Amino acid sequence: MLEPLALFLVSHNRRIPIHASAIRAGETAILFAERSGAGKSSLALAAD
């Protein structure tokens, strides 16, 4: 129930929700955006 509400609030404020994971490499942020279950978290954990 919270997910639809969160998506509504994000899109209502002219933002685009992204299903992603991210890591920091020095001064750079690297974003892994993909569908659910694609391994974003595993890739971020392996890269850390």
C-alpha positions, 0 to 999 in steps of 0.5 A: 500500500505504501509503494503506490502512495510513494510513487504518486507523491514522487510523480506528483512533484514532477520527479521520475522514480527509478528502481536502482542501486548506487555506489560511490567511486571517489567523487563519482556516483554510479547508478545501477538501474534495472528491473526488480530481481536483476541483481543491482544490489548484488552488483553494488555489493560486489563493487564495494 
